[in-house]
Amino acid sequence: MFEISMAVFLIPFAAYLLGSIPFGLLLAKLFGGTDVRKSGSGNIGATNVARVVGPLAGILTLIFDTAKGTAAVWLAGRVTNESATWMMVAAITVLLGHCFPVWLKFKGGKGVATALGVFLALCPFAAASALLLFVLCVAYWRYVSLGSVAAAAAMPLLIYFLWAPRHAPPIIVDVGTLAITLLVIYKHDGNLQRLVEGTEPRFSFGKKKETE
């Protein structure tokens, strides 16, 4: 158990603010002098940044968006002596910050990279497995959205079986993981509709093309 302090109450607030840093928007302006929200899909995530500005900006967006998810969960663990409850609170609120940032009128990214960072801190084996599934889907079908949704949908099972040898995760981790999965899938609603209609564009690193 850990002593409840002001720092514990600040965890959701701090995680949300960290998640709300719009790295994609900032890097697109730095590398391309453009507002990525007005190009491609209008999304501030790594895929759209890579398409609109270029691969380097996209890769850096991916790294920073992933890092903020990892940082939020790691810091919550340090402050609360590895409390699974508070680490999941940080995980969910950092993702909410990314998807619904107050600075951008609550119109943010789709949460895939930040969710990856969250699970890298919570369960690296599950995160690595989900990342492998994502890569295989994108490599075969070339739909980033399909890979993202597949990886998100698989995460509850991956967390359950890979949390620790012969140990199921705490119930709060199962519930939090399911909540994150549903949020990521919800943010891909438009992509899923286009996949069904056959109008979802395939991924490439070419600039100024339509994107997810």
Buried (B, 14 or more C-beta within 10 A) or exposed (E): EEEEEEBBEEBBEBBBBBBBBBBBBBBBBEBBEBEBBEBBBEBBBBBBBBBBBBBEBBBBBBBBBBBBBBBBBBBBBEBBEEBBBBBBBBBBBBBBBBBBBEEBEEBBBBBBBBBBBBBBBBBEBBBBBBBEBBEEBBEEBBBBBBBBBBBBBBBBBBBBEBBEEEEEBBEBBBBBBEBBBEBBBEBBEBBBEBBEEEEBBEBEEEBEBEBB
